[in-house]
Amino acid sequence: MTRWAIDRLKGSGQPFFLMVEGGRIDHAGHANWARTLVDETAAFDEAVGIAVDGLDPKTALVLVTADHETGGLALNGYPDEKDGIWSTYSDPQGDKGDGPYPVVTFSSGPGTKRQTRRPPHGEDDARPSGIPLGSAAHTGVDVALYAWGAGADRVHGTLDNTAVYDILRTHLEGTSHAR
């Protein structure tokens, strides 16, 4: 869909704004479906790649961000080489009988015990959560902002979320707007 949209908009000969959302990433986070979350993130990455490949970095600006993080995804311990993050981990120094525990977990959500729908990748898709909720909560974790193309140099360090508006406005108006 991203390629189709860019081709049509470029064909108009007019400047354009296109927003592409990976909304299923959020759905997978709310459900604690880790494998689906990874698949949806990979699909979103592919859409970003299509945008970067189809646009001119001298005139186009591509911004990639999120409005929030969902569920508090965590990678725990040291995954084995065979199964990677889908493995379990046991602390070799552990003397309390801890483990094995999943490498991938969530802070909140339905986890493995409160699933109301069949996960897309089956039983192994859902991962444990620390706070059992019907749907994982949004977190206060900072989200990344990545930029490519004209004006990308304005994206660096930690920015207030309102700076995204200024960056977009400056680019769309073709002005130099210092904040």
Backbone bond lengths (Angstrom), bond angles and torsions (degrees), N, CA, C in turn:
res aa  C-N    CA-C-N  psi(-1)  N-CA   C-N-CA  omega(-1)  CA-C   N-CA-C  phi
1 M - - - 1.447 - - 1.526 111.24 -
2 T 1.336 116.52 -34.67 1.461 119.75 -179.81 1.527 110.50 -63.28
3 R 1.336 116.50 -46.14 1.464 120.31 179.62 1.533 110.24 -60.57
4 W 1.326 116.80 -45.09 1.457 121.59 -179.40 1.529 110.13 -59.94
5 A 1.324 116.51 -46.95 1.467 120.85 -177.84 1.530 111.14 -63.34
6 I 1.317 117.68 -44.12 1.465 120.72 179.95 1.525 110.35 -64.42
7 D 1.327 117.01 -44.45 1.475 119.88 178.96 1.527 111.34 -58.77
8 R 1.324 117.48 -44.41 1.464 120.38 -179.11 1.530 111.06 -67.13
9 L 1.308 116.80 -43.49 1.462 119.96 -178.24 1.530 111.31 -68.21
10 K 1.324 117.38 -41.84 1.466 120.18 176.45 1.522 110.74 -62.49
11 G 1.316 116.92 -36.58 1.457 121.95 -179.46 1.518 113.55 -64.74
12 S 1.330 116.72 -21.07 1.472 119.59 -179.78 1.518 112.12 -74.01
13 G 1.339 116.00 -19.91 1.462 119.59 -178.58 1.516 113.91 76.60
14 Q 1.311 117.82 2.53 1.463 122.86 -178.94 1.536 109.82 -105.53
15 P 1.340 117.22 152.61 1.464 118.90 172.10 1.531 109.52 -59.66
16 F 1.320 116.87 150.77 1.462 118.40 -178.24 1.518 111.82 -147.23
17 F 1.325 113.63 160.71 1.465 123.57 173.86 1.520 106.12 -122.63
18 L 1.311 116.84 131.23 1.458 122.00 177.85 1.519 108.65 -131.16
19 M 1.317 116.22 128.99 1.467 121.04 174.72 1.521 107.79 -112.44
20 V 1.323 115.97 126.15 1.458 122.50 177.74 1.516 106.88 -116.00
21 E 1.326 116.47 125.81 1.466 120.35 -177.19 1.521 111.07 -114.87
22 G 1.311 115.68 139.56 1.465 121.84 172.07 1.519 108.74 -100.69
23 G 1.318 116.93 65.70 1.467 122.42 -173.05 1.516 115.26 -63.72
24 R 1.323 117.16 -25.82 1.469 119.12 179.89 1.530 111.57 -71.11
25 I 1.324 117.68 -17.46 1.467 120.72 173.72 1.522 108.79 -60.50
26 D 1.330 116.52 -47.25 1.462 122.27 179.34 1.524 111.02 -63.01
27 H 1.320 117.34 -43.29 1.475 120.68 179.52 1.532 110.43 -59.66
28 A 1.332 116.50 -43.92 1.467 120.28 179.61 1.534 110.88 -64.94
29 G 1.330 117.12 -37.59 1.463 120.32 177.74 1.517 111.94 -64.57
30 H 1.339 117.32 -43.61 1.465 121.07 178.00 1.527 111.51 -60.99
31 A 1.328 117.30 -33.06 1.467 121.24 -177.58 1.526 112.70 -91.36
32 N 1.336 117.84 -3.81 1.470 122.73 -175.39 1.527 112.29 61.63
33 W 1.327 116.54 34.33 1.461 121.39 178.17 1.521 108.50 -93.93
34 A 1.317 116.73 90.80 1.458 122.13 -172.21 1.527 112.95 -65.32
35 R 1.316 117.81 -45.65 1.467 119.53 -178.68 1.535 110.90 -65.22
36 T 1.308 117.04 -39.54 1.461 120.49 177.21 1.523 110.03 -65.90
37 L 1.325 117.74 -39.53 1.457 122.10 177.70 1.528 110.28 -58.76
38 V 1.321 117.06 -44.24 1.468 121.05 178.67 1.529 110.49 -64.75
39 D 1.326 117.72 -44.59 1.475 121.11 179.12 1.534 111.25 -61.33
40 E 1.323 116.69 -44.11 1.464 120.16 -178.92 1.526 111.59 -67.84
41 T 1.322 116.99 -35.02 1.463 120.80 176.02 1.527 110.01 -65.68
42 A 1.333 117.10 -40.33 1.467 120.74 177.32 1.532 110.78 -63.72
43 A 1.330 117.71 -39.06 1.464 121.11 178.03 1.528 110.35 -65.44
44 F 1.330 117.05 -39.27 1.463 120.64 177.59 1.526 110.25 -66.00
45 D 1.327 116.49 -40.72 1.465 121.15 177.07 1.532 110.38 -59.58
46 E 1.312 116.94 -39.21 1.462 120.91 177.42 1.532 110.77 -63.25
47 A 1.330 117.00 -41.32 1.466 121.03 178.25 1.532 110.70 -63.28
48 V 1.326 117.17 -40.31 1.470 120.64 177.33 1.526 109.48 -63.61
49 G 1.332 116.89 -42.56 1.460 120.79 178.40 1.516 112.16 -60.25
50 I 1.315 116.96 -39.76 1.465 121.82 177.72 1.531 109.85 -63.39
51 A 1.321 117.04 -41.46 1.460 120.60 178.40 1.525 110.66 -64.13
52 V 1.310 117.32 -46.71 1.463 121.21 -178.98 1.533 110.39 -62.97
53 D 1.332 116.86 -41.59 1.469 120.36 -179.80 1.526 112.72 -69.25
54 G 1.336 117.70 -27.23 1.457 120.85 -174.16 1.511 115.42 -98.26
55 L 1.323 117.24 0.28 1.463 119.88 -175.76 1.524 110.96 -121.35
56 D 1.310 116.69 159.67 1.462 123.42 -179.66 1.533 108.97 -92.96
57 P 1.334 118.41 118.72 1.464 120.01 -177.75 1.529 113.89 -66.37
58 K 1.328 117.82 -11.84 1.472 120.15 177.56 1.528 111.27 -80.13
59 T 1.338 116.30 -22.38 1.475 118.79 -177.01 1.524 113.50 -122.93
60 A 1.332 117.71 -22.30 1.469 120.95 -175.95 1.528 111.18 -100.14
61 L 1.302 114.97 149.57 1.461 121.71 173.38 1.521 107.51 -124.24
62 V 1.325 116.51 124.12 1.462 122.44 176.43 1.520 107.46 -111.20
63 L 1.320 116.40 122.52 1.461 122.36 175.30 1.518 108.18 -114.53
64 V 1.321 116.66 137.21 1.463 122.43 177.82 1.518 107.58 -126.18
65 T 1.333 116.26 123.47 1.463 120.68 -179.77 1.525 109.41 -156.33
66 A 1.303 115.96 -172.83 1.469 123.30 175.85 1.518 107.59 -138.24
67 D 1.322 116.04 159.88 1.465 118.14 176.76 1.526 111.54 -89.85
68 H 1.344 117.28 -16.40 1.466 121.43 177.74 1.523 109.25 -173.95
69 E 1.311 116.33 167.65 1.461 122.91 172.04 1.513 106.34 -102.11
70 T 1.319 117.53 150.17 1.460 121.23 -176.88 1.520 111.41 -127.08
71 G 1.303 116.57 125.99 1.453 121.54 170.63 1.510 116.74 93.65
72 G 1.329 118.08 -17.10 1.460 119.66 -179.40 1.520 112.81 69.48
73 L 1.316 117.32 51.86 1.462 122.42 179.27 1.519 110.13 -56.16
74 A 1.322 116.44 134.23 1.463 121.02 179.44 1.521 110.23 -135.13
75 L 1.328 115.47 144.53 1.459 122.48 171.97 1.517 106.58 -110.45
76 N 1.330 116.81 119.14 1.464 122.43 -172.02 1.521 111.05 -113.62
77 G 1.323 116.65 136.55 1.454 120.62 174.04 1.508 113.02 73.66
78 Y 1.323 115.07 -153.36 1.453 122.27 -174.24 1.525 108.62 -126.78
79 P 1.333 117.05 105.10 1.466 118.92 -176.89 1.523 111.91 -65.82
80 D 1.330 115.38 151.03 1.457 118.52 176.26 1.525 109.29 -76.10
81 E 1.338 115.80 162.94 1.464 119.93 -176.37 1.519 112.56 -70.62
82 K 1.318 118.48 -30.31 1.463 121.65 -174.97 1.528 111.75 -69.27
83 D 1.320 117.76 -53.02 1.458 121.50 -175.17 1.524 113.85 -103.28
84 G 1.316 118.22 -4.06 1.465 121.72 178.35 1.516 112.29 55.71
85 I 1.333 115.69 -136.12 1.466 119.53 -175.95 1.518 112.77 -67.74
86 W 1.334 118.17 -13.83 1.475 120.42 -179.36 1.521 111.36 -86.40
87 S 1.326 117.51 5.78 1.463 120.94 -178.93 1.531 110.80 -90.09
88 T 1.319 114.91 -177.30 1.466 121.20 172.23 1.523 107.38 -113.19
89 Y 1.324 114.88 164.26 1.458 120.66 -177.56 1.520 109.85 -133.25
90 S 1.310 115.54 137.93 1.466 122.06 172.74 1.515 107.30 -122.79
91 D 1.311 116.86 130.08 1.458 121.51 -179.59 1.525 109.24 -69.76
92 P 1.339 118.35 116.68 1.460 119.94 -179.42 1.531 112.71 -65.28
93 Q 1.332 117.36 -20.85 1.462 121.82 178.18 1.526 111.87 -91.66
94 G 1.329 115.28 -5.39 1.465 120.09 -175.13 1.516 111.40 -68.99
95 D 1.315 115.67 125.93 1.463 120.50 178.39 1.530 111.09 -114.11
96 K 1.316 116.95 9.30 1.457 120.80 -177.35 1.527 111.82 -104.03
97 G 1.316 117.21 7.42 1.454 119.86 -178.65 1.521 113.04 75.71
98 D 1.345 116.41 19.10 1.459 120.08 179.33 1.520 110.27 -72.68
99 G 1.321 114.41 145.00 1.459 120.05 172.54 1.508 111.65 93.26
100 P 1.305 116.70 177.09 1.453 123.11 -6.21 1.525 110.77 -72.01
101 Y 1.325 115.19 154.76 1.461 120.12 177.79 1.523 108.83 -130.89
102 P 1.342 117.35 154.74 1.465 120.44 -179.28 1.521 111.46 -64.97
103 V 1.305 116.49 142.56 1.459 121.04 176.17 1.532 109.64 -68.43
104 V 1.334 117.69 -40.35 1.472 121.38 -179.57 1.529 109.55 -98.50
105 T 1.334 116.12 123.70 1.465 121.75 175.37 1.531 108.93 -139.94
106 F 1.330 115.77 172.02 1.459 122.61 176.09 1.520 108.46 -124.11
107 S 1.339 116.67 155.17 1.465 121.19 176.73 1.517 111.66 -75.95
108 S 1.338 117.12 -39.04 1.461 120.18 -177.90 1.518 110.03 -140.34
109 G 1.323 115.22 159.95 1.459 120.50 175.84 1.511 112.58 129.42
110 P 1.339 116.17 -173.18 1.463 120.35 -175.76 1.519 114.01 -70.77
111 G 1.341 117.03 -17.36 1.454 119.56 178.97 1.515 112.25 56.44
112 T 1.323 116.27 -142.70 1.464 120.71 -179.13 1.524 111.74 -96.61
113 K 1.325 117.72 -14.67 1.472 120.56 -172.67 1.529 114.61 -100.12
114 R 1.334 118.89 -19.05 1.470 120.80 -174.61 1.529 112.91 -116.34
115 Q 1.296 117.50 26.51 1.467 121.04 179.39 1.530 109.67 -68.74
116 T 1.325 116.18 132.07 1.465 120.63 178.50 1.527 111.76 -107.16
117 R 1.335 116.52 -13.00 1.471 121.49 178.38 1.525 108.83 -128.54
118 R 1.311 115.97 156.53 1.461 120.25 177.81 1.531 109.06 -74.43
119 P 1.335 118.10 121.87 1.458 120.48 179.27 1.536 111.16 -64.25
120 P 1.332 117.72 144.03 1.460 121.50 -178.31 1.527 114.63 -54.84
121 H 1.319 117.65 -35.72 1.468 121.44 -179.07 1.526 112.19 -97.61
122 G 1.319 116.65 17.45 1.452 120.17 177.77 1.513 112.81 82.94
123 E 1.303 114.33 -165.66 1.464 122.01 -173.36 1.523 113.52 -58.19
124 D 1.339 117.25 -32.56 1.464 120.86 -176.80 1.529 112.87 -79.29
125 D 1.326 118.17 -5.70 1.466 121.71 -179.76 1.527 110.97 -69.90
126 A 1.318 116.88 -45.96 1.466 121.45 -178.80 1.527 109.43 -70.75
127 R 1.325 115.60 141.14 1.470 121.82 178.91 1.520 109.55 -122.70
128 P 1.327 117.51 155.62 1.469 120.70 -177.82 1.531 112.49 -61.28
129 S 1.344 114.76 153.89 1.463 119.96 173.56 1.518 108.98 -129.80
130 G 1.330 115.70 151.41 1.460 120.97 -178.97 1.511 113.41 -79.17
131 I 1.324 117.38 -35.46 1.457 122.75 179.82 1.521 107.17 -114.58
132 P 1.340 117.51 106.94 1.466 119.50 -175.39 1.532 112.07 -72.64
133 L 1.315 115.53 112.63 1.468 122.77 177.16 1.520 108.10 -129.13
134 G 1.316 117.21 156.85 1.455 120.43 176.70 1.518 112.30 -64.22
135 S 1.339 117.01 -29.31 1.458 123.67 177.97 1.520 107.35 -145.42
136 A 1.325 116.73 135.08 1.461 120.35 -177.60 1.522 111.34 -60.23
137 A 1.317 115.42 147.11 1.460 121.91 -179.68 1.525 110.96 -84.97
138 H 1.343 115.89 154.20 1.456 120.65 169.96 1.523 106.79 -72.12
139 T 1.312 117.03 147.11 1.460 120.50 -179.06 1.530 109.63 -107.93
140 G 1.297 115.20 172.62 1.464 121.64 176.73 1.513 112.25 -96.74
141 V 1.311 117.60 16.14 1.459 122.22 -178.86 1.529 109.55 -67.63
142 D 1.324 116.75 136.08 1.459 120.17 175.28 1.527 109.12 -60.90
143 V 1.320 116.70 143.79 1.467 121.43 175.88 1.522 108.62 -106.86
144 A 1.314 115.17 152.01 1.460 120.71 -179.08 1.525 110.73 -77.84
145 L 1.318 115.61 155.75 1.458 123.16 171.48 1.521 106.26 -131.88
146 Y 1.323 115.80 117.19 1.459 121.93 178.84 1.516 108.50 -111.48
147 A 1.332 116.59 148.26 1.459 120.58 -179.00 1.520 110.43 -138.52
148 W 1.341 114.48 149.49 1.462 122.74 177.44 1.513 108.08 -143.85
149 G 1.318 116.48 138.36 1.453 120.54 174.24 1.515 113.68 101.74
150 A 1.340 114.79 -157.89 1.464 122.48 -176.50 1.524 110.66 -63.89
151 G 1.311 117.50 121.94 1.461 121.64 179.85 1.521 114.13 89.01
152 A 1.322 117.80 1.42 1.469 120.80 -179.00 1.524 112.10 -63.11
153 D 1.322 116.90 -23.47 1.467 120.51 -179.65 1.531 112.10 -64.96
154 R 1.317 118.36 -15.43 1.477 121.01 178.52 1.524 111.94 -78.03
155 V 1.327 116.83 -10.37 1.465 121.15 -179.14 1.523 108.44 -100.47
156 H 1.324 115.35 107.87 1.469 121.07 179.07 1.518 109.35 -163.49
157 G 1.316 115.65 152.84 1.455 120.38 177.85 1.519 112.79 63.85
158 T 1.314 115.18 -152.20 1.464 121.64 178.09 1.520 108.70 -98.87
159 L 1.333 115.13 125.12 1.457 120.82 -178.76 1.522 109.99 -119.08
160 D 1.320 116.05 147.20 1.462 120.79 170.60 1.528 107.80 -69.03
161 N 1.321 117.02 146.49 1.469 119.20 -177.62 1.533 112.78 -59.28
162 T 1.313 118.10 -26.36 1.464 119.69 179.53 1.528 112.00 -71.68
163 A 1.326 117.89 -16.15 1.466 120.73 177.41 1.526 111.03 -66.57
164 V 1.329 117.48 -25.83 1.467 120.47 178.50 1.526 109.46 -61.69
165 Y 1.312 116.99 -41.67 1.471 121.40 176.85 1.524 110.06 -58.76
166 D 1.328 117.21 -47.75 1.464 120.39 -178.61 1.527 111.67 -62.68
167 I 1.320 116.86 -39.81 1.467 120.79 179.21 1.527 110.02 -64.18
168 L 1.329 117.14 -46.32 1.469 120.71 178.14 1.528 111.62 -63.58
169 R 1.312 116.23 -45.65 1.472 120.42 -178.65 1.521 110.73 -60.64
170 T 1.320 116.51 -46.52 1.455 121.03 178.93 1.522 110.83 -58.09
171 H 1.306 116.19 -44.16 1.465 119.52 -179.26 1.529 111.28 -66.68
172 L 1.322 116.97 -46.96 1.466 120.64 -176.66 1.538 112.42 -66.72
173 E 1.332 116.23 -34.45 1.464 119.59 -179.90 1.519 111.76 -85.63
174 G 1.339 116.48 -14.67 1.462 119.70 -178.18 1.507 112.82 69.94
175 T 1.348 115.85 30.35 1.467 120.25 -178.09 1.526 109.74 -113.04
176 S 1.315 115.18 165.91 1.457 121.24 173.51 1.517 106.74 -102.62
177 H 1.319 115.96 106.24 1.458 121.28 -173.35 1.532 108.46 -118.37
178 A 1.334 116.83 97.37 1.459 120.51 -179.58 1.517 109.80 -79.81
179 R 1.287 115.09 142.27 1.472 119.91 -179.20 1.498 109.59 -104.35
